[in-house]
Each structure stands twice: as structure tokens, then as C-alpha cells.
Amino acid sequence: QVQLVESGGALAQVGESLTLSCAASPEIFTGETLGWYFLVPGKQNYLLASIGSNGYTFYSANIKGRFTISRDDAKSTISLQMNSLKPEDTGTYYCNTLPNGPWGQGTHVVVSL
């Protein structure tokens, strides 16, 4: 069964760090580009960062320099290291392939002052 399972979301304070993880089924991970998407209630989710099978990365302007995406091909996982968290980072984070397949449940991040 194709799966994406996100984890690592938590309550954090401004300036702190969190690491999100996404475990993917090997059949949708191998050789594919995967990304982290961000959803704020009432708004459309958008791509924050992606990483290709060749290691090529993309970052949206609002997180560049603060977040780092990485992948572990042996474990079929991608991660998102989130530093210098801001209140506007509060929301639900999802991982998915590009182009998108089925969505997982996401993981929630709350950044408080």
C-alpha cells in the first residue's frame, strides 16, 4: 500500500528548531522528487521545498536559509530541518511526490511567541 507518513510536528517557541520526517513507501520514493508542502487553514497548500533523486533542491523564498530538506534513500525518508521558527510557520506540513500522489495525514506545527 502506497503510504506517506509525516511526523515531528510539535509546539515550539519563536526561534527554536524542529525536524520533520516523512516515511514513504519505497515504490513511490525511489527515483522520485519529493517535497514538503505547507497548509494554513483557509488557504491553499503550497510547495515549501523539494529534493530530487539527484539531490537537487528547491526552496520557496520565505523559508530559504532557515529550512533544509534532505533525503535518506536507504530509509525512503525525507526530512525538513526547520530553524529560526516564526509564528507564520504555524500550520500543517505534508510531504508528497512531484507530481502529487495520495496525501498523508500531515504533521502539525505550532510556533508561539
C-alpha positions as CSV (number, residue, x, y, z in Angstrom):
1,Q,0.0,0.0,0.0
2,V,1.3,3.4,-1.0
3,Q,1.9,5.5,2.0
4,L,3.3,8.8,3.2
5,V,3.6,9.2,6.9
6,E,4.7,12.6,8.3
7,S,6.0,13.1,11.8
8,G,7.9,15.5,14.0
9,G,5.4,18.3,14.3
10,A,5.2,19.9,17.7
11,L,4.7,23.1,19.7
12,A,7.7,25.3,19.5
13,Q,8.7,28.8,20.5
14,V,9.9,31.5,18.2
15,G,13.5,31.0,17.3
16,E,13.5,27.3,18.1
17,S,14.1,24.4,15.7
18,L,12.1,21.3,14.7
19,T,12.8,18.5,12.3
20,L,10.0,16.9,10.4
21,S,10.3,13.5,8.9
22,C,8.4,11.7,6.1
23,A,8.5,8.0,5.6
24,A,7.4,6.9,2.1
25,S,6.7,3.6,0.6
26,P,9.8,2.5,-1.4
27,E,7.7,2.2,-4.6
28,I,6.9,5.9,-4.6
29,F,10.2,7.1,-3.2
30,T,12.9,5.5,-5.4
31,G,14.0,7.8,-8.2
32,E,11.3,10.4,-7.5
33,T,11.3,14.0,-6.4
34,L,9.6,14.6,-3.1
35,G,8.7,17.8,-1.4
36,W,7.2,19.4,1.7
37,Y,4.0,21.3,1.4
38,F,2.6,23.8,3.9
39,L,-1.1,24.3,4.7
40,V,-2.6,27.1,6.7
41,P,-6.3,26.7,7.4
42,G,-8.4,28.6,4.9
43,K,-5.6,28.8,2.4
44,Q,-4.3,26.5,-0.4
45,N,-1.2,24.5,0.4
46,Y,1.9,25.3,-1.4
47,L,5.3,23.7,-2.0
48,L,7.9,24.8,0.5
49,A,10.9,22.7,-0.6
50,S,11.6,19.7,-2.8
51,I,14.5,17.3,-3.4
52,G,15.1,15.2,-6.4
53,S,16.7,11.8,-6.6
54,N,19.9,13.5,-7.8
55,G,19.9,15.7,-4.7
56,Y,18.7,18.9,-6.5
57,T,16.8,21.1,-4.1
58,F,14.2,23.8,-4.4
59,Y,13.2,26.2,-1.6
60,S,10.4,28.8,-1.6
61,A,11.6,32.3,-0.9
62,N,10.1,32.6,2.6
63,I,12.0,29.6,4.0
64,K,15.3,29.8,2.1
65,G,18.1,29.9,4.6
66,R,16.0,28.7,7.5
67,F,14.8,25.3,6.4
68,T,16.8,22.5,4.9
69,I,15.4,19.5,3.1
70,S,17.3,16.2,2.9
71,R,16.6,12.6,1.9
72,D,17.8,9.2,3.0
73,D,17.4,6.8,0.1
74,A,18.2,3.8,2.2
75,K,15.3,4.5,4.5
76,S,12.9,6.0,1.9
77,T,12.6,9.1,4.0
78,I,12.9,12.9,3.6
79,S,13.3,15.4,6.3
80,L,12.8,19.1,6.8
81,Q,15.1,20.8,9.3
82,M,13.3,23.9,10.4
83,N,15.4,26.6,12.2
84,S,14.6,30.1,13.4
85,L,10.9,29.3,13.6
86,K,8.4,32.1,13.2
87,P,4.8,32.3,14.2
88,E,3.9,32.3,10.5
89,D,5.4,28.8,10.2
90,T,2.4,27.5,12.2
91,G,0.3,25.1,10.1
92,T,0.2,21.6,8.8
93,Y,3.1,20.1,6.9
94,Y,2.7,17.4,4.3
95,C,5.1,15.5,2.1
96,N,4.3,14.2,-1.3
97,T,5.9,13.3,-4.6
98,L,6.1,15.7,-7.5
99,P,3.7,15.4,-9.3
100,N,1.5,14.7,-6.4
101,G,0.1,11.3,-5.4
102,P,-2.1,10.4,-2.5
103,W,-1.7,12.7,0.6
104,G,-0.8,11.6,4.1
105,Q,-2.2,12.9,7.3
106,G,0.3,15.7,7.7
107,T,2.1,16.8,10.9
108,H,1.1,20.0,12.8
109,V,3.5,22.7,13.9
110,V,2.6,25.5,16.2
111,V,5.0,28.3,16.8
112,S,4.3,30.5,19.8
113,L,5.8,33.7,21.0
